[in-house]
Structure formats: C-alpha cells, structure tokens
C-alpha cells in the first residue's frame, strides 16, 4: 500500500506512520519540517496554510491519504481537491465533538451533528472546524471514497494534549492524590496505536463513511486507570478517592483540571464516555488493556526526559497543588473505598 500522511510527526499522525511502516507500506509524510518523522518514510515539506504551500503534493499517486487537520476546514478542502484523482481514499481524522452537544448515552454515527459548518470555511471553533473538514473530504472524494474517523478521547505514547501525562506526573510526585470517584466510573478512550491500526484496516477494507472511534463501553474505569498509573510509576502516591459532589462544590473543572474524569450521571459523561462503537468494533477495532497504554506512555515519557511536548495551542491541564491539598484536607473521609 502507498500511504500519504498529512502531518505524521506528532501523536495520531505519527502513530499512523509507525503502524504503516510496521506493515511494510510505502509511506510519504507531508509536513512543515519542524519535527522529524519516523525513519523509513519519504518526506515532503510544505505549509498547507501558506500560498502555494501544497506545491510538494502536485505530483504523485497514493492508495490513501490520512489527514488529522484540526483548524480551518479550507485547508482540508484545498488538500483534498489537489489530491482528487491521484489518491484512492481520503481518511479524515475527525472527532466525536462533531455530534450536537450533548449526545445521549448510547449515541451512534447517526446522531445529529453540529450546524453551521462549511467545507471551505476559515477557522471558527473545534467542533465546526472538524465537521467542516468532514464535509470537505466528502465533497471532494465522495461518500464512497472518504472515511470520517470520529475519534473520542485519545491516549497513549506521543500524547501532546497533557491528560495521561499529567496523571503520571502527579502520581510520580507522590503523597495524597485527589482521585475523582467513583472508582467504578466507566471510561471510554482509544489508545492512539489502536486508532492507527483501525485506520489502516479501514484502508485495506475500502471502508467509507463515519465511524465513532473509541473503546467499547466498560473497557476500563477511573479506578483501573489510576491504579495502573500508580502501579507503573511506583513511589509514595496514595490515591484518595473523593466524592464527585465534593470536587464540584470546590469549583474544580472536570476534564481539564482533573483530566479524563467527568462526573457520573451528567450529560458530559454520557457524551464523552458512553458512545455506541459497535460499527467500529465490527470493522476491526481492537483495544489493548489500560495497563499497556499507561505503561507504554510512561516509558515514552522517560525516554524524552519526563515532560510531554505541548503545542502552544493546547490549554494547560491539571489541578493546582494548593487546591488539591485544600480539598483533601476538607474531605479526609472521601468516598467508600478510600485508603486511610
């Protein structure tokens, strides 16, 4: 297979490149040259936001292209229009954020999507930008030759968002750790490498259309995630499981200040951790255990010096130590299951 990856040097794009190389595919990476792609690829340089920035893609043919773009949909439209007729399938890595907020528990690919998105639009907001990217891919390649990968929470090596790396770093610091309860709170996420493998399988199977890409419901829990972090890192950390109401009453923001976690029973939890992914599972999605995702992310962090690379566009994640200490002091009992 001949694969073109637009990007391919960071997180999801890099995972796709490494997975394709592992299958023996011929991989071309189009990027700005700010970071080195994996060894073994053919590199083409350009900035898709600049005039004539796609010139390096003027020639060449590929079986598929994978595009992870998250800003102005116009950039997806420009790339897809240039590649149309020379690429067999356009795989656009979108997001579950394209579903109209807040989708109910059990929502599938037929759930309503955000309105107001346009294929050739300039940058607006994340949800409409991703939906606009989807529209651009379908407009240029047709519904039968475009794959819309609506990813949910993505974790794993190369993460440049700061969610799992923050938890690992917090537990490495040791001492009492505010663990947002309940322990059995179900989580959905996808390891970036499992996402990549599914994408390549979709190319091989010549799939088309939208797919929600996230682990099946019940794949893991908040307790299993943080237990895996503690077991992997070791040290003196002590998980203090804390009732959701205590956390919310303290003004702590779910998802950002306590990454991954959102309170049970909320619209936010249903939207982020309760999707129906049977369509993706039926077409080959396989999700590795949470212990493997955590251990491999920790190993990667150690290899790069312990700090995950964060883009300037990424908002800071994590809880201020003083806020954490105050909440723990005010709620020493926590929830049932706390370790004394």
C-alpha positions as CSV (number, residue, x, y, z in Angstrom):
1,X,0.0,0.0,0.0
2,X,1.1,3.6,-0.8
3,X,0.1,5.9,2.0
4,X,0.3,9.7,2.3
5,X,0.0,11.2,5.7
6,X,-0.6,14.9,6.0
7,X,1.4,15.7,9.2
8,X,2.7,12.5,10.5
9,X,5.2,13.8,13.1
10,X,3.0,14.2,16.2
11,X,0.6,12.0,18.2
12,X,-2.1,10.4,16.0
13,X,-0.4,11.1,12.7
14,X,2.9,9.7,13.9
15,X,1.1,6.6,15.2
16,X,-0.4,6.0,11.8
17,X,3.0,6.4,10.1
18,X,4.6,3.9,12.5
19,X,1.8,1.4,12.1
20,X,2.0,1.6,8.3
21,X,5.8,1.1,8.3
22,X,5.2,-1.9,10.6
23,X,3.0,-3.4,7.9
24,X,5.6,-2.7,5.2
25,X,3.7,0.0,3.5
26,X,5.3,2.7,1.3
27,X,4.8,5.9,3.4
28,X,5.1,9.5,2.4
29,X,4.8,12.2,5.0
30,X,3.9,15.8,4.2
31,X,4.9,18.2,7.0
32,X,6.5,21.5,7.8
33,X,9.8,20.2,8.8
34,X,9.6,21.3,12.5
35,X,9.8,17.7,13.8
36,X,11.5,14.7,12.3
37,X,9.1,11.9,11.1
38,X,9.9,8.2,11.8
39,X,12.8,6.8,9.9
40,X,11.9,5.0,6.7
41,X,9.4,7.5,5.2
42,X,9.7,9.8,2.2
43,X,9.4,13.4,3.4
44,X,7.7,16.2,1.5
45,X,7.8,19.7,3.0
46,X,5.2,22.4,2.9
47,X,2.9,24.6,5.0
48,X,-0.7,24.0,3.9
49,X,-1.8,27.4,5.4
50,X,0.7,29.3,3.1
51,X,0.2,30.4,-0.5
52,X,1.4,27.5,-2.7
53,X,2.1,25.6,0.5
54,X,0.9,22.3,-1.1
55,X,3.2,22.5,-4.1
56,X,5.2,19.4,-2.9
57,X,2.0,17.4,-3.4
58,X,1.4,18.5,-7.0
59,X,2.7,15.1,-8.3
60,X,2.4,11.6,-7.0
61,X,-0.2,8.9,-6.5
62,X,-1.2,7.0,-3.4
63,X,-3.8,4.4,-2.3
64,X,-4.9,6.5,0.6
65,X,-4.2,9.8,2.4
66,X,-4.7,10.3,6.2
67,X,-5.4,13.8,7.3
68,X,-5.5,14.9,11.0
69,X,-6.1,18.6,10.5
70,X,-7.9,20.4,13.3
71,X,-8.1,24.1,12.2
72,X,-9.7,25.9,9.2
73,X,-11.7,23.4,7.0
74,X,-10.4,25.3,4.0
75,X,-7.1,23.5,4.4
76,X,-8.7,20.1,4.1
77,X,-10.7,21.2,1.1
78,X,-7.5,22.5,-0.6
79,X,-5.6,19.3,0.0
80,X,-8.5,17.0,-1.0
81,X,-9.1,19.0,-4.2
82,X,-5.4,18.8,-5.1
83,X,-5.2,15.1,-4.5
84,X,-8.5,14.1,-6.0
85,X,-7.9,11.6,-8.9
86,X,-4.5,10.7,-7.6
87,X,-5.5,9.1,-4.2
88,X,-7.9,6.3,-3.8
89,X,-9.3,7.1,-0.4
90,X,-9.4,10.2,1.9
91,X,-9.2,9.3,5.6
92,X,-10.0,12.3,7.8
93,X,-9.4,12.0,11.5
94,X,-12.3,13.9,12.9
95,X,-13.8,13.9,16.4
96,X,-16.9,12.9,18.4
97,X,-17.1,16.7,19.0
98,X,-18.9,17.0,15.7
99,X,-22.0,15.5,17.3
100,X,-24.5,18.1,18.5
101,X,-23.9,18.7,22.2
102,X,-24.8,16.8,24.3
103,X,-25.4,13.4,22.6
104,X,-27.3,11.0,24.8
105,X,-25.8,7.8,26.2
106,X,-25.6,5.1,23.5
107,X,-25.4,7.6,20.6
108,X,-24.1,6.3,17.3
109,X,-22.9,7.7,14.0
110,X,-26.5,8.7,13.1
111,X,-26.7,11.2,15.9
112,X,-27.2,14.8,14.9
113,X,-24.1,16.8,14.0
114,X,-23.3,20.5,14.6
115,X,-24.8,23.0,12.3
116,X,-23.2,25.9,10.5
117,X,-20.0,24.1,9.4
118,X,-18.8,24.7,5.8
119,X,-16.2,22.8,3.8
120,X,-14.3,25.9,2.7
121,X,-14.6,27.9,5.9
122,X,-11.9,29.7,7.9
123,X,-11.2,28.6,11.4
124,X,-14.1,29.0,13.9
125,X,-14.4,26.6,16.8
126,X,-13.2,23.0,17.2
127,X,-16.5,21.2,16.6
128,X,-17.4,23.1,13.5
129,X,-13.9,23.0,12.2
130,X,-13.8,19.2,12.4
131,X,-17.3,18.9,10.8
132,X,-16.2,21.3,8.1
133,X,-13.2,19.1,7.5
134,X,-15.5,16.1,7.1
135,X,-17.7,18.0,4.6
136,X,-14.6,18.9,2.6
137,X,-13.4,15.3,2.4
138,X,-16.8,14.1,1.3
139,X,-17.3,16.9,-1.1
140,X,-14.0,16.3,-3.0
141,X,-13.8,12.4,-2.7
142,X,-17.4,11.4,-2.5
143,X,-19.2,9.4,0.2
144,X,-17.8,6.1,-1.2
145,X,-14.2,7.1,-1.0
146,X,-13.9,9.1,2.2
147,X,-13.6,7.8,5.8
148,X,-14.6,10.0,8.7
149,X,-12.8,8.8,11.8
150,X,-14.7,10.4,14.7
151,X,-12.2,9.8,17.5
152,X,-13.1,10.2,21.1
153,X,-10.5,10.6,23.9
154,X,-7.1,9.6,22.6
155,X,-4.4,8.4,25.0
156,X,-1.0,6.7,24.6
157,X,2.6,7.5,23.6
158,X,3.3,10.8,21.9
159,X,0.3,12.5,23.6
160,X,0.7,16.2,23.2
161,X,-2.6,17.1,25.0
162,X,-1.5,16.6,28.5
163,X,-4.1,14.3,30.0
164,X,-2.5,10.9,30.8
165,X,1.0,12.5,31.1
166,X,-0.4,14.8,33.8
167,X,-1.8,11.9,35.9
168,X,1.5,10.1,35.6
169,X,3.5,13.1,36.6
170,X,1.1,13.8,39.5
171,X,1.4,10.3,40.8
172,X,5.2,10.4,40.4
173,X,5.2,13.5,42.7
174,X,3.8,11.3,45.4
175,X,1.8,11.9,48.6
176,X,-2.0,12.0,48.8
177,X,-3.6,12.3,45.4
178,X,-7.1,13.5,44.8
179,X,-8.7,10.6,42.9
180,X,-12.1,11.6,41.5
181,X,-14.7,9.0,42.3
182,X,-16.4,6.7,42.0
183,X,-13.7,4.1,41.4
184,X,-16.0,2.1,39.1
185,X,-16.8,5.1,36.9
186,X,-16.8,3.8,33.3
187,X,-14.4,5.4,30.8
188,X,-14.1,5.3,27.1
189,X,-10.8,6.2,25.3
190,X,-8.8,4.8,22.4
191,X,-5.1,4.1,22.5
192,X,-3.6,6.1,19.7
193,X,-1.9,2.9,18.3
194,X,-5.3,1.1,18.2
195,X,-6.7,4.1,16.4
196,X,-3.9,3.9,13.9
197,X,-4.3,0.1,13.3
198,X,-8.1,0.6,12.7
199,X,-7.4,3.3,10.2
200,X,-5.0,1.1,8.2
201,X,-7.6,-1.7,8.3
202,X,-10.2,0.7,7.0
203,X,-8.0,1.5,4.1
204,X,-7.4,-2.2,3.4
205,X,-11.1,-3.0,3.6
206,X,-12.0,0.0,1.5
207,X,-14.4,1.3,4.1
208,X,-16.3,4.6,3.8
209,X,-18.5,6.8,5.9
210,X,-18.4,7.9,9.6
211,X,-17.1,5.8,12.5
212,X,-17.0,6.7,16.1
213,X,-13.5,5.5,17.2
214,X,-13.3,5.0,20.9
215,X,-13.1,1.9,23.1
216,X,-16.3,0.0,23.8
217,X,-18.3,1.0,26.9
218,X,-16.9,-0.7,30.0
219,X,-13.4,-1.1,28.6
220,X,-12.0,0.4,31.8
221,X,-12.8,2.5,34.8
222,X,-11.4,5.5,36.6
223,X,-10.1,3.2,39.3
224,X,-8.4,0.9,36.9
225,X,-6.8,3.8,35.1
226,X,-5.3,5.4,38.2
227,X,-4.4,2.1,39.7
228,X,-2.4,1.3,36.6
229,X,-0.7,4.7,36.9
230,X,0.2,4.1,40.5
231,X,1.5,0.5,39.7
232,X,3.5,1.7,36.8
233,X,5.1,4.7,38.4
234,X,5.6,3.2,41.9
235,X,6.6,5.6,44.7
236,X,4.7,7.0,47.6
237,X,1.5,8.2,46.0
238,X,-1.7,7.4,47.9
239,X,-5.0,7.6,45.9
240,X,-7.7,9.4,48.0
241,X,-11.0,8.6,46.3
242,X,-13.2,11.6,46.6
243,X,-17.0,12.0,46.1
244,X,-17.9,13.9,42.8
245,X,-20.0,16.4,44.7
246,X,-17.1,17.4,46.9
247,X,-15.0,18.0,43.8
248,X,-17.7,20.0,42.0
249,X,-18.5,22.1,45.1
250,X,-14.8,23.0,45.3
251,X,-15.1,24.6,41.8
252,X,-12.8,22.1,40.2
253,X,-13.4,21.7,36.5
254,X,-14.0,18.1,35.2
255,X,-12.0,17.1,32.1
256,X,-9.5,19.9,32.3
257,X,-8.4,20.3,35.9
258,X,-8.9,16.6,36.5
259,X,-8.1,15.2,33.0
260,X,-10.2,12.3,31.7
261,X,-12.7,12.5,34.6
262,X,-16.3,13.8,34.3
263,X,-18.9,13.3,36.9
264,X,-21.2,10.3,36.6
265,X,-24.8,10.8,35.6
266,X,-24.0,14.1,33.8
267,X,-24.6,15.0,30.1
268,X,-20.9,15.4,29.9
269,X,-20.2,11.8,30.9
270,X,-22.8,10.4,28.5
271,X,-21.2,12.5,25.7
272,X,-17.6,11.6,26.4
273,X,-17.8,8.1,27.9
274,X,-21.0,6.4,26.7
275,X,-20.9,6.2,22.9
276,X,-22.0,3.1,20.9
277,X,-19.0,2.0,18.9
278,X,-20.3,-1.3,17.6
279,X,-19.8,-0.1,14.0
280,X,-16.0,0.3,14.6
281,X,-15.7,-2.9,16.5
282,X,-17.5,-4.8,13.7
283,X,-14.9,-3.5,11.3
284,X,-11.8,-4.4,13.3
285,X,-11.3,-2.1,16.2
286,X,-9.4,-3.9,19.0
287,X,-8.4,-2.1,22.2
288,X,-5.4,-3.1,24.3
289,X,-5.6,-3.1,28.1
290,X,-5.4,0.1,30.0
291,X,-2.3,-1.2,31.8
292,X,-0.4,-1.4,28.5
293,X,-1.4,2.1,27.4
294,X,-0.3,3.5,30.8
295,X,3.0,1.6,30.9
296,X,3.9,2.5,27.3
297,X,3.1,6.2,27.8
298,X,5.2,6.2,31.0
299,X,8.1,4.5,29.1
300,X,7.9,7.1,26.3
301,X,7.9,10.0,28.8
302,X,11.0,8.6,30.5
303,X,12.7,8.4,27.1
304,X,12.1,12.0,26.3
305,X,13.0,13.4,29.7
306,X,9.7,13.2,31.6
307,X,7.8,16.1,30.1
308,X,5.3,15.7,27.3
309,X,5.6,18.1,24.4
310,X,2.7,20.5,24.4
311,X,1.7,22.7,21.5
312,X,1.2,26.4,22.1
313,X,-2.5,25.9,21.2
314,X,-3.0,23.4,24.0
315,X,-4.6,24.7,27.2
316,X,-2.9,23.6,30.4
317,X,-4.3,20.5,32.1
318,X,-4.2,19.5,35.7
319,X,-5.1,20.6,39.2
320,X,-3.2,23.3,41.2
321,X,-1.4,21.5,44.2
322,X,-2.8,24.1,46.7
323,X,-6.4,23.5,45.5
324,X,-5.9,19.7,45.7
325,X,-4.5,19.9,49.2
326,X,-7.4,22.1,50.4
327,X,-10.0,19.7,49.0
328,X,-8.3,16.7,50.5
329,X,-8.0,18.4,53.9
330,X,-11.7,19.3,53.9
331,X,-12.8,15.8,52.9
332,X,-10.5,13.4,54.7
333,X,-13.0,10.6,54.5
334,X,-13.6,10.8,50.8
335,X,-15.8,8.0,49.4
336,X,-16.1,4.4,50.4
337,X,-13.0,2.6,49.3
338,X,-10.6,5.3,50.3
339,X,-7.2,4.1,51.6
340,X,-6.6,5.5,55.1
